């Protein structure tokens, strides 16, 4: 824990201190959240971070937690902590709409594994969060009637990033310190970066995807979006374990948090491919280079590495994720085409042009890229890149009506993200500063498979680089 001057986000520790000291109960916090959820729906423009919530459900969980604190028998350090889950997860009793108007016609009767684990830990699920329709984009722009466009708490005229758009907006706006997203092409890390919070994409299979719409079965990982790296570590430690209902993660090694609180970074080798690293806006590059120097000052050494065939890997990732989505959504594309957003239709139409040959070649590229990474990780502990090459883009009036489709932006925003999704390695984005316009900038750390602990260790030190945290222009202090 580091003391900060000025504004700091309220995290898990702040909630626990209130509960343990008796200053507030989970029930009082829940009432505050309900008042804020009503307020942010009425604000101009509405925040649209949480798209489904239920007063009775929130109060039931909060009252049960209040009783546990009174009887000193709490379930975990997430007991009484407000959380939200992306609408891609099944959460009782909400509709599993996945950002659409046609899915989830009936309320869910069974939780996704992640929702179940959060309930077992005593967390208060405050609702399900907004998302890009079917996870097909990186802006978070979803003009359909059930969702509308979530606003970036740092500047409501800018996008949140997607596809876990509402999850990042809810955390940055203070509605909850923890949100859960999914990441198939940067969908946790892009909105976390744009909204100035921490986003962790676990190793492929590390956290169960059971109960999540299986849009792309070979690229999607689950991860938390939090106000701090410490909070991401707590949530990760509770969610990361094998699930019999999710075969991809059954053989994983035990998740550990070993050495994450080491006093320095001595002995760690940070890999940087400078040509790849520098393909970003000048303001982003300047902040990220300074952050790398900060890590060096703590004893880490920077090693120049070469990431080969990155253009081939980029194209192959797009072929894999879109082919798998197109395959899974074939019945929807045929039956609900006119109910989909224009951008979703365009993406799925593009995906229908890929052939079986393309998909096989793309997976051969995946094998090559994984082998390159194995070699690189035999010489360094992690790879550093900027989070996103730019800051959050502006929302235009037309986006509110018809949505937004900008392929060049989509490609650019995923530049540093795709390697992690394509090969399954874990990645962490940590906010390190702001542009002159006041929009957040992040650095990304990626490590070898199953080594989330080294990401969290570096992330904790990276947080100390930012000299101040700016308060978002939309912020609710639930504990005030």
C-alpha positions as CSV (number, residue, x, y, z in Angstrom):
1,X,0.0,0.0,0.0
2,X,1.4,3.4,-0.9
3,X,0.1,6.7,0.5
4,X,-1.0,9.1,-2.2
5,X,-1.5,12.8,-2.2
6,X,-4.8,14.1,-3.6
7,X,-7.3,11.7,-5.2
8,X,-7.1,8.0,-5.0
9,X,-9.7,5.4,-6.1
10,X,-11.5,3.5,-3.3
11,X,-10.3,-0.2,-3.5
12,X,-11.0,-3.4,-1.6
13,X,-8.9,-2.3,1.3
14,X,-11.0,0.8,1.9
15,X,-14.2,-1.2,1.9
16,X,-12.7,-3.7,4.3
17,X,-11.5,-1.0,6.7
18,X,-15.0,0.5,6.7
19,X,-16.7,-2.9,7.4
20,X,-14.2,-4.0,10.1
21,X,-14.2,-0.7,11.9
22,X,-18.0,-0.6,11.9
23,X,-17.9,2.8,10.1
24,X,-20.2,1.3,7.4
25,X,-22.0,-2.0,6.8
26,X,-22.3,-3.7,3.4
27,X,-26.1,-2.9,3.6
28,X,-25.4,0.8,3.9
29,X,-22.9,0.6,1.0
30,X,-25.5,-1.3,-1.1
31,X,-28.0,1.5,-0.4
32,X,-25.5,4.1,-1.6
33,X,-24.8,2.0,-4.7
34,X,-28.5,1.8,-5.6
35,X,-28.8,5.5,-5.2
36,X,-25.8,6.0,-7.5
37,X,-27.1,3.5,-10.1
38,X,-30.4,5.5,-10.2
39,X,-28.4,8.8,-10.5
40,X,-26.1,7.7,-13.3
41,X,-29.1,6.5,-15.4
42,X,-30.6,10.0,-15.1
43,X,-27.4,12.0,-15.7
44,X,-26.8,13.8,-19.0
45,X,-25.4,11.9,-20.8
46,X,-26.2,8.7,-18.9
47,X,-23.1,6.7,-17.9
48,X,-24.6,3.3,-19.1
49,X,-21.9,1.3,-17.3
50,X,-24.4,-1.1,-15.6
51,X,-27.2,-2.2,-17.9
52,X,-29.1,-4.6,-15.7
53,X,-29.4,-4.4,-11.9
54,X,-32.0,-5.4,-9.3
55,X,-32.4,-3.5,-5.9
56,X,-33.7,-6.6,-4.2
57,X,-30.9,-8.9,-5.3
58,X,-28.2,-6.3,-4.3
59,X,-29.8,-5.8,-0.8
60,X,-30.1,-9.6,-0.2
61,X,-26.4,-10.2,-0.8
62,X,-25.5,-7.1,1.2
63,X,-27.6,-8.0,4.2
64,X,-26.1,-11.5,4.3
65,X,-22.7,-10.0,4.2
66,X,-23.6,-7.5,7.0
67,X,-24.7,-10.5,9.2
68,X,-21.4,-12.3,8.5
69,X,-19.4,-9.2,9.6
70,X,-21.5,-8.9,12.7
71,X,-20.9,-12.5,13.6
72,X,-17.2,-12.3,12.6
73,X,-17.4,-15.1,10.1
74,X,-16.7,-13.5,6.7
75,X,-16.1,-15.8,3.7
76,X,-13.1,-14.1,2.0
77,X,-11.6,-10.6,1.5
78,X,-14.2,-10.1,-1.2
79,X,-17.0,-10.4,1.4
80,X,-19.2,-7.3,1.0
81,X,-17.2,-6.0,-2.0
82,X,-19.3,-4.6,-4.8
83,X,-18.6,-6.3,-8.2
84,X,-20.1,-6.4,-11.6
85,X,-19.8,-8.9,-14.5
86,X,-19.8,-8.3,-18.2
87,X,-23.1,-9.2,-19.8
88,X,-21.2,-12.0,-21.6
89,X,-21.5,-14.1,-18.4
90,X,-24.6,-15.8,-17.2
91,X,-25.7,-14.2,-13.9
92,X,-28.9,-15.1,-12.1
93,X,-31.5,-13.5,-12.4
94,X,-30.4,-11.2,-15.3
95,X,-30.8,-11.6,-19.0
96,X,-27.8,-13.1,-20.9
97,X,-28.0,-10.6,-23.8
98,X,-24.3,-10.4,-24.6
99,X,-24.8,-6.8,-25.9
100,X,-27.7,-7.8,-28.3
101,X,-31.4,-7.1,-28.4
102,X,-32.3,-10.7,-29.4
103,X,-30.4,-13.0,-26.9
104,X,-31.4,-13.6,-23.3
105,X,-35.1,-13.4,-23.7
106,X,-35.6,-15.2,-20.4
107,X,-33.8,-14.4,-17.1
108,X,-30.9,-16.8,-16.3
109,X,-31.4,-19.6,-13.8
110,X,-27.8,-20.7,-13.5
111,X,-24.6,-18.7,-12.8
112,X,-21.4,-18.8,-14.8
113,X,-18.5,-20.4,-12.8
114,X,-17.0,-16.9,-12.2
115,X,-20.3,-15.5,-10.9
116,X,-20.7,-18.6,-8.6
117,X,-17.2,-18.2,-7.2
118,X,-17.8,-14.5,-6.5
119,X,-21.0,-15.3,-4.6
120,X,-19.2,-18.0,-2.7
121,X,-16.6,-15.4,-1.7
122,X,-19.4,-13.2,-0.4
123,X,-19.1,-10.4,-3.0
124,X,-22.1,-8.2,-3.7
125,X,-23.0,-8.5,-7.4
126,X,-24.4,-5.1,-8.3
127,X,-25.5,-6.1,-11.8
128,X,-24.2,-6.9,-15.3
129,X,-22.2,-4.4,-17.3
130,X,-22.5,-3.0,-20.8
131,X,-20.5,-4.4,-23.6
132,X,-19.8,-4.1,-27.3
133,X,-22.5,-6.1,-29.2
134,X,-21.2,-9.8,-29.3
135,X,-17.7,-8.5,-28.4
136,X,-17.1,-7.6,-32.0
137,X,-15.3,-4.2,-31.5
138,X,-12.9,-2.2,-29.5
139,X,-14.7,1.1,-28.9
140,X,-17.6,-0.1,-26.7
141,X,-20.0,1.7,-29.1
142,X,-23.3,-0.1,-28.8
143,X,-26.3,2.0,-30.0
144,X,-29.0,-0.6,-29.5
145,X,-32.0,0.1,-27.2
146,X,-31.0,-2.2,-24.3
147,X,-27.5,-0.8,-24.0
148,X,-26.7,2.6,-25.4
149,X,-23.2,3.9,-25.4
150,X,-21.2,3.8,-22.2
151,X,-19.3,7.0,-21.4
152,X,-15.6,7.3,-20.4
153,X,-15.6,8.6,-16.8
154,X,-12.5,10.7,-17.6
155,X,-14.3,12.4,-20.4
156,X,-17.9,11.5,-21.2
157,X,-17.4,12.7,-24.8
158,X,-15.0,9.8,-25.4
159,X,-15.4,6.1,-25.7
160,X,-14.6,3.6,-22.9
161,X,-13.0,1.1,-25.3
162,X,-14.4,-2.4,-25.7
163,X,-15.6,-5.0,-25.6
164,X,-15.7,-5.0,-21.7
165,X,-16.8,-1.4,-21.9
166,X,-19.2,-1.1,-19.0
167,X,-16.9,-3.1,-16.7
168,X,-14.1,-0.6,-17.1
169,X,-16.5,2.4,-16.8
170,X,-18.1,1.1,-13.6
171,X,-14.7,0.7,-11.9
172,X,-13.4,4.1,-13.1
173,X,-16.6,5.8,-12.0
174,X,-16.4,4.3,-8.5
175,X,-19.5,2.2,-8.8
176,X,-17.5,-0.9,-7.7
177,X,-13.8,-1.6,-7.2
178,X,-13.9,-4.9,-9.1
179,X,-15.4,-5.9,-12.5
180,X,-15.0,-9.0,-14.5
181,X,-14.5,-9.0,-18.3
182,X,-13.4,-11.3,-21.1
183,X,-10.6,-10.6,-23.5
184,X,-10.3,-12.2,-27.0
185,X,-8.5,-9.3,-28.7
186,X,-7.8,-6.9,-25.9
187,X,-11.4,-6.7,-24.5
188,X,-10.3,-6.3,-20.9
189,X,-7.1,-4.4,-21.4
190,X,-8.3,-1.9,-24.0
191,X,-11.2,-0.5,-21.9
192,X,-9.0,-0.7,-18.7
193,X,-6.4,1.4,-20.5
194,X,-8.8,4.0,-21.9
195,X,-10.6,4.4,-18.5
196,X,-7.4,4.6,-16.5
197,X,-7.7,1.5,-14.4
198,X,-5.9,-1.9,-14.1
199,X,-6.8,-4.8,-16.4
200,X,-5.5,-8.4,-16.1
201,X,-5.9,-11.0,-18.9
202,X,-5.1,-14.3,-17.4
203,X,-3.3,-17.1,-19.3
204,X,-5.7,-18.9,-21.7
205,X,-7.7,-21.3,-19.5
206,X,-6.5,-19.9,-16.2
207,X,-9.9,-18.6,-15.1
208,X,-13.0,-20.6,-16.2
209,X,-15.0,-19.3,-19.1
210,X,-17.9,-21.7,-18.3
211,X,-21.2,-19.9,-18.5
212,X,-19.8,-17.3,-20.9
213,X,-21.0,-17.2,-24.5
214,X,-18.3,-19.2,-26.3
215,X,-17.7,-16.6,-29.1
216,X,-14.1,-17.5,-29.8
217,X,-12.9,-20.7,-28.0
218,X,-9.2,-20.4,-28.7
219,X,-8.4,-16.7,-28.0
220,X,-10.7,-15.6,-25.1
221,X,-9.4,-15.3,-21.5
222,X,-11.2,-14.0,-18.4
223,X,-9.8,-11.3,-16.1
224,X,-10.5,-8.7,-13.5
225,X,-10.6,-4.9,-14.0
226,X,-9.8,-3.1,-10.8
227,X,-8.7,0.2,-9.3
228,X,-5.3,-1.2,-8.3
229,X,-2.8,-4.1,-9.0
230,X,-3.2,-5.4,-5.4
231,X,-7.0,-5.7,-6.0
232,X,-6.4,-7.5,-9.3
233,X,-4.1,-9.9,-7.4
234,X,-6.8,-10.6,-4.8
235,X,-9.5,-11.3,-7.4
236,X,-7.1,-13.4,-9.5
237,X,-6.2,-15.5,-6.5
238,X,-9.9,-16.3,-5.8
239,X,-10.9,-17.0,-9.5
240,X,-7.8,-18.8,-10.9
241,X,-8.2,-22.5,-10.6
242,X,-9.2,-25.5,-12.7
243,X,-13.0,-26.0,-13.4
244,X,-14.2,-29.4,-14.4
245,X,-16.8,-27.7,-16.6
246,X,-14.1,-25.9,-18.6
247,X,-11.6,-28.4,-20.0
248,X,-9.0,-25.8,-21.4
249,X,-7.7,-25.0,-17.9
250,X,-7.7,-28.4,-16.2
251,X,-4.0,-29.1,-16.4
252,X,-2.9,-25.7,-15.2
253,X,-0.2,-25.3,-12.5
254,X,-1.3,-23.9,-9.1
255,X,-1.8,-20.1,-9.2
256,X,0.7,-18.4,-6.8
257,X,1.4,-14.8,-5.8
258,X,5.0,-15.6,-4.9
259,X,7.4,-12.7,-4.6
260,X,4.8,-10.1,-5.8
261,X,5.6,-7.9,-2.8
262,X,9.4,-8.1,-3.2
263,X,11.0,-4.7,-2.3
264,X,12.6,-4.2,-5.7
265,X,12.9,-5.7,-9.2
266,X,16.5,-6.9,-8.9
267,X,17.3,-9.9,-11.2
268,X,14.3,-9.3,-13.5
269,X,14.9,-9.0,-17.2
270,X,12.4,-6.9,-19.1
271,X,12.2,-7.6,-22.8
272,X,11.5,-4.7,-25.2
273,X,11.3,-4.8,-29.0
274,X,11.8,-1.1,-29.5
275,X,10.6,-1.0,-33.1
276,X,7.3,-2.6,-32.1
277,X,7.1,-0.5,-28.9
278,X,7.5,2.8,-30.7
279,X,4.6,2.5,-33.1
280,X,2.3,4.7,-31.0
281,X,1.4,8.4,-30.5
282,X,4.2,10.6,-29.2
283,X,2.5,11.3,-25.9
284,X,2.0,7.6,-25.3
285,X,5.6,6.8,-26.2
286,X,7.0,9.5,-24.0
287,X,5.1,8.3,-20.9
288,X,5.8,4.6,-21.6
289,X,9.6,5.2,-22.1
290,X,9.7,7.0,-18.7
291,X,7.8,4.2,-17.0
292,X,10.4,1.7,-18.4
293,X,13.2,3.8,-17.0
294,X,11.4,3.8,-13.6
295,X,11.4,0.0,-13.6
296,X,15.1,0.0,-14.4
297,X,15.7,2.3,-11.5
298,X,14.2,-0.4,-9.2
299,X,16.9,-2.9,-10.3
300,X,15.4,-4.5,-13.4
301,X,17.4,-4.7,-16.6
302,X,16.0,-4.0,-20.0
303,X,16.9,-6.5,-22.7
304,X,16.3,-5.7,-26.4
305,X,14.4,-8.6,-28.0
306,X,13.0,-9.1,-31.5
307,X,9.4,-10.2,-31.8
308,X,9.4,-11.9,-35.2
309,X,6.5,-12.1,-37.7
310,X,4.3,-9.7,-35.8
311,X,2.3,-8.7,-38.9
312,X,1.7,-12.4,-39.7
313,X,0.6,-13.0,-36.1
314,X,-1.7,-10.0,-36.3
315,X,-3.5,-11.2,-39.4
316,X,-3.6,-14.8,-38.2
317,X,-5.2,-13.7,-34.9
318,X,-7.9,-11.8,-36.8
319,X,-8.6,-14.9,-38.9
320,X,-8.8,-17.2,-35.9
321,X,-11.1,-15.0,-33.7
322,X,-13.4,-13.9,-36.5
323,X,-13.7,-17.4,-38.0
324,X,-14.5,-18.9,-34.6
325,X,-17.1,-16.1,-33.9
326,X,-18.6,-16.5,-37.4
327,X,-18.9,-20.3,-36.9
328,X,-20.6,-20.0,-33.5
329,X,-22.9,-17.1,-34.6
330,X,-23.9,-18.7,-38.0
331,X,-27.5,-19.3,-36.8
332,X,-27.7,-15.8,-35.4
333,X,-26.3,-14.3,-38.6
334,X,-29.0,-16.1,-40.6
335,X,-31.9,-15.5,-38.2
336,X,-31.2,-12.2,-36.5
337,X,-29.2,-10.3,-39.1
338,X,-31.5,-7.3,-39.1
339,X,-31.5,-7.1,-35.3
340,X,-27.7,-6.8,-35.2
341,X,-25.8,-3.5,-35.2
342,X,-24.4,-2.5,-38.6
343,X,-20.8,-2.9,-37.3
344,X,-21.5,-6.5,-36.1
345,X,-23.0,-7.3,-39.5
346,X,-20.0,-5.9,-41.3
347,X,-17.5,-7.8,-39.1
348,X,-19.4,-11.1,-39.5
349,X,-19.8,-10.6,-43.2
350,X,-16.0,-10.0,-43.5
351,X,-15.4,-13.2,-41.4
352,X,-17.5,-15.2,-43.9
353,X,-14.8,-14.5,-46.5
354,X,-12.2,-16.6,-44.6
355,X,-11.7,-20.2,-45.8
356,X,-10.8,-23.4,-44.0
357,X,-7.3,-23.0,-45.6
358,X,-6.9,-19.5,-44.0
359,X,-7.9,-20.9,-40.6
360,X,-5.4,-23.8,-40.9
361,X,-2.6,-21.5,-42.0
362,X,-3.4,-19.1,-39.2
363,X,-3.1,-21.9,-36.6
364,X,0.2,-22.9,-38.1
365,X,1.3,-19.3,-37.6
366,X,0.1,-19.6,-34.0
367,X,2.4,-22.6,-33.4
368,X,5.4,-20.6,-34.9
369,X,4.6,-17.6,-32.8
370,X,4.3,-19.6,-29.6
371,X,7.7,-21.2,-30.3
372,X,9.3,-17.8,-30.8
373,X,7.9,-16.7,-27.5
374,X,9.2,-19.8,-25.8
375,X,12.7,-18.8,-27.0
376,X,12.2,-15.2,-25.9
377,X,11.0,-16.2,-22.4
378,X,14.1,-18.3,-21.9
379,X,16.1,-15.1,-21.9
380,X,13.6,-12.5,-20.3
381,X,11.0,-12.6,-17.6
382,X,8.4,-10.4,-19.4
383,X,7.8,-8.3,-22.5
384,X,6.9,-4.6,-22.2
385,X,4.7,-2.6,-24.6
386,X,2.5,0.4,-24.4
387,X,-1.1,-0.5,-23.5
388,X,-2.8,1.1,-26.5
389,X,-1.0,3.2,-29.1
390,X,-3.4,6.1,-28.6
391,X,-5.9,7.5,-26.1
392,X,-9.7,7.0,-26.1
393,X,-11.4,8.2,-29.3
394,X,-14.1,10.8,-29.4
395,X,-17.8,9.9,-29.6
396,X,-19.7,11.6,-32.5
397,X,-23.4,12.3,-32.8
398,X,-23.8,9.7,-35.5
399,X,-22.3,7.0,-33.3
400,X,-25.2,7.4,-30.9
401,X,-27.7,6.5,-33.7
402,X,-26.0,4.1,-36.1
403,X,-22.9,3.0,-34.2
404,X,-19.3,3.3,-35.3
405,X,-17.2,1.2,-37.7
406,X,-13.6,2.2,-38.1
407,X,-11.4,-0.7,-39.1
408,X,-8.2,1.3,-39.0
409,X,-8.9,2.2,-35.4
410,X,-9.8,-1.3,-34.5
411,X,-6.6,-2.7,-36.0
412,X,-4.6,0.1,-34.3
413,X,-6.1,-0.3,-30.9
414,X,-5.4,-4.0,-30.9
415,X,-1.8,-3.6,-31.9
416,X,-0.2,-4.5,-28.6
417,X,-3.0,-6.8,-27.5
418,X,-3.2,-9.5,-30.1
419,X,0.0,-11.4,-29.2
420,X,-1.4,-12.3,-25.8
421,X,-4.7,-13.5,-27.2
422,X,-3.2,-15.4,-30.1
423,X,-0.7,-17.3,-28.0
424,X,-2.5,-17.4,-24.7
425,X,0.1,-15.6,-22.6
426,X,-1.1,-13.4,-19.7
427,X,-1.0,-9.6,-19.9
428,X,-1.5,-6.7,-17.4
429,X,-2.2,-3.1,-18.2
430,X,-1.4,-0.4,-15.6
431,X,-2.2,3.3,-15.9
432,X,1.0,5.4,-15.9
433,X,-0.2,8.9,-16.7
434,X,-2.4,11.1,-18.9
435,X,-2.3,12.9,-22.2
436,X,-2.4,16.7,-22.3
437,X,-6.1,16.3,-22.9
438,X,-6.3,14.5,-19.5
439,X,-7.0,11.0,-21.0
440,X,-5.3,8.0,-19.4
441,X,-2.2,6.2,-20.8
442,X,-1.1,2.7,-19.8
443,X,1.9,0.4,-20.0
444,X,1.4,-3.4,-20.7
445,X,3.4,-6.2,-19.2
446,X,3.2,-9.7,-20.7
447,X,4.8,-12.9,-19.2
448,X,5.1,-16.5,-20.1
449,X,2.2,-18.9,-19.7
450,X,0.9,-19.3,-16.1
451,X,3.4,-16.6,-14.7
452,X,0.8,-14.0,-13.7
453,X,2.8,-13.5,-10.4
454,X,5.6,-11.8,-12.2
455,X,3.1,-9.4,-14.0
456,X,1.6,-8.5,-10.6
457,X,5.1,-8.0,-9.1
458,X,6.1,-5.6,-11.9
459,X,2.6,-4.0,-11.9
460,X,2.8,-3.1,-8.2
461,X,6.1,-1.2,-8.9
462,X,4.7,0.4,-12.1
463,X,1.9,2.0,-10.1
464,X,4.4,4.0,-8.1
465,X,5.6,5.7,-11.3
466,X,2.5,7.8,-11.7
467,X,3.1,10.9,-9.6
468,X,-0.6,11.6,-9.2
469,X,-4.0,10.0,-10.0
470,X,-6.5,12.4,-11.6
471,X,-10.0,12.2,-10.5
472,X,-12.4,11.1,-13.3
473,X,-15.0,13.8,-14.2
474,X,-17.7,11.2,-13.4
475,X,-16.9,9.7,-10.0
476,X,-19.2,8.3,-7.3
477,X,-17.7,8.0,-3.8
478,X,-19.7,5.1,-2.5
479,X,-17.9,5.2,1.0
480,X,-18.4,8.9,1.5
